Amino acid sequence: MAKRAYKSFRYKANSAWSSARRGLLSASGKTDIVVGSPPEFKGEPDIWAPEELLVGSVNTCIMLTFLTLAEAKGLTPVEYESEAEGLLEIIEGKYRITEVTVRPRVSLKGKAELERAREIMESVEAQCFISNSIKSKVTLTAEFVVAPSQK
């Protein structure tokens, strides 16, 4: 059996200060994102904060990993929605996001798909690049439902 070749990838992002506790996050060929401190650290509530971006990265990676694994197993969800929450606390005198809880809700075509979807979700956390890259405890609490029939 041939050994699988693994690849490495590099990702780049730029930050530029614009005013007060605000800046722009950018990457080549993508729309800029206005970023800043969260309100807890004298920032503005309508600006994306690094804490939200980290939680959002875990949430998005969990979703994309599930969808990739589901596709490989021939499973196509009707709908996937997820909310995630991170806990920022002081540990040994330093702020850290110590845990991220991700709550996906996956709608499926029929009851026959429920068990396969659960099995796929069980392997997601171990394969998500982002959750593998952070110290935070990642908890995944998934809900699976059968979508109402489309008539």
C-alpha positions as CSV (number, residue, x, y, z in Angstrom):
1,M,0.0,0.0,0.0
2,A,1.4,3.4,-1.0
3,K,2.2,5.8,1.8
4,R,0.0,8.9,1.8
5,A,1.9,12.2,1.1
6,Y,1.0,14.9,3.6
7,K,1.3,18.6,2.7
8,S,2.1,21.7,4.6
9,F,0.3,25.0,4.0
10,R,1.0,28.6,5.0
11,Y,-1.7,31.1,5.6
12,K,-1.1,34.9,5.8
13,A,-3.0,37.7,7.3
14,N,-2.2,41.4,7.9
15,S,-3.4,43.7,10.6
16,A,-3.2,47.5,10.3
17,W,-4.2,49.9,13.1
18,S,-6.8,52.5,11.9
19,S,-7.9,54.4,15.0
20,A,-8.5,54.1,18.8
21,R,-8.8,50.3,19.4
22,R,-9.7,49.5,15.9
23,G,-7.9,48.1,12.8
24,L,-8.3,46.2,9.6
25,L,-7.6,42.5,9.2
26,S,-6.8,41.6,5.6
27,A,-5.6,38.8,3.4
28,S,-4.7,38.9,-0.3
29,G,-7.8,38.7,-2.5
30,K,-10.3,38.8,0.4
31,T,-12.6,41.4,1.9
32,D,-11.1,43.3,4.8
33,I,-12.6,42.8,8.3
34,V,-12.8,45.7,10.7
35,V,-11.5,44.4,14.1
36,G,-11.0,45.8,17.5
37,S,-11.1,45.2,21.2
38,P,-14.3,43.8,22.7
39,P,-16.4,46.0,24.9
40,E,-14.9,44.3,28.0
41,F,-11.6,45.8,27.0
42,K,-12.8,49.3,26.0
43,G,-13.8,48.3,22.5
44,E,-16.9,48.8,20.5
45,P,-19.7,46.1,20.4
46,D,-20.3,46.3,16.6
47,I,-16.7,45.4,15.7
48,W,-15.3,41.8,15.4
49,A,-12.9,41.1,18.3
50,P,-10.0,38.5,18.2
51,E,-11.9,36.5,20.8
52,E,-14.9,36.2,18.6
53,L,-12.7,35.4,15.6
54,L,-11.0,32.5,17.5
55,V,-14.4,31.1,18.6
56,G,-15.7,31.6,15.1
57,S,-12.7,29.8,13.7
58,V,-13.3,26.7,15.8
59,N,-17.0,26.8,15.0
60,T,-16.3,27.1,11.2
61,C,-13.6,24.4,11.2
62,I,-16.0,22.0,13.0
63,M,-18.7,22.7,10.4
64,L,-16.3,22.3,7.4
65,T,-14.7,19.2,8.8
66,F,-18.2,17.6,9.4
67,L,-19.3,18.5,5.9
68,T,-16.1,17.1,4.3
69,L,-16.4,13.8,6.2
70,A,-20.1,13.6,5.5
71,E,-19.5,14.1,1.8
72,A,-16.9,11.4,1.8
73,K,-19.5,9.0,3.4
74,G,-22.2,10.0,1.0
75,L,-24.2,12.0,3.5
76,T,-25.7,15.4,2.5
77,P,-27.3,17.3,5.3
78,V,-30.5,19.3,4.6
79,E,-29.2,22.1,6.9
80,Y,-26.3,22.8,9.3
81,E,-26.4,25.6,11.9
82,S,-24.1,26.0,14.8
83,E,-23.5,28.4,17.7
84,A,-20.3,28.5,19.6
85,E,-19.2,30.1,22.9
86,G,-15.8,30.7,24.3
87,L,-14.8,31.3,28.0
88,L,-12.1,33.9,28.6
89,E,-10.7,33.7,32.1
90,I,-7.6,34.5,34.0
91,I,-5.3,31.5,34.6
92,E,-2.0,32.0,36.5
93,G,-2.3,35.7,36.0
94,K,-3.0,35.6,32.3
95,Y,-6.2,35.8,30.2
96,R,-6.8,32.7,28.2
97,I,-9.8,31.3,26.3
98,T,-10.0,28.0,28.3
99,E,-12.9,26.4,26.6
100,V,-14.9,26.6,23.4
101,T,-18.3,24.9,23.3
102,V,-19.7,24.2,19.8
103,R,-23.4,23.3,19.4
104,P,-24.2,22.2,15.9
105,R,-27.7,21.4,14.8
106,V,-27.8,19.2,11.8
107,S,-31.0,18.5,9.8
108,L,-31.1,15.3,7.8
109,K,-33.4,13.8,5.1
110,G,-34.5,10.8,7.2
111,K,-34.1,8.7,10.3
112,A,-31.9,6.3,8.5
113,E,-29.2,8.9,8.3
114,L,-29.1,9.8,12.1
115,E,-26.7,7.1,13.2
116,R,-24.3,7.7,10.3
117,A,-24.3,11.5,11.1
118,R,-23.6,10.8,14.8
119,E,-20.7,8.6,13.8
120,I,-19.2,11.2,11.5
121,M,-19.6,13.9,14.2
122,E,-17.7,11.7,16.7
123,S,-14.6,11.9,14.6
124,V,-14.9,15.7,13.8
125,E,-13.2,17.2,16.8
126,A,-10.1,15.0,16.4
127,Q,-9.8,16.0,12.8
128,C,-10.5,19.8,13.0
129,F,-7.3,21.6,12.2
130,I,-8.2,24.6,14.4
131,S,-9.2,22.7,17.5
132,N,-6.0,20.7,17.2
133,S,-4.0,23.9,17.2
134,I,-5.3,25.6,20.3
135,K,-4.9,24.9,24.1
136,S,-8.6,25.5,24.8
137,K,-10.8,22.5,25.7
138,V,-13.2,22.1,22.8
139,T,-16.6,20.5,23.6
140,L,-18.9,19.5,20.9
141,T,-22.6,19.0,21.7
142,A,-24.4,18.1,18.5
143,E,-28.1,17.8,17.9
144,F,-29.5,15.8,14.9
145,V,-33.0,16.2,13.6
146,V,-35.0,14.9,10.7
147,A,-36.0,17.8,8.4
148,P,-39.7,18.2,7.7
149,S,-40.8,16.8,4.4
150,Q,-40.6,19.2,1.5
151,K,-43.8,18.9,-0.6
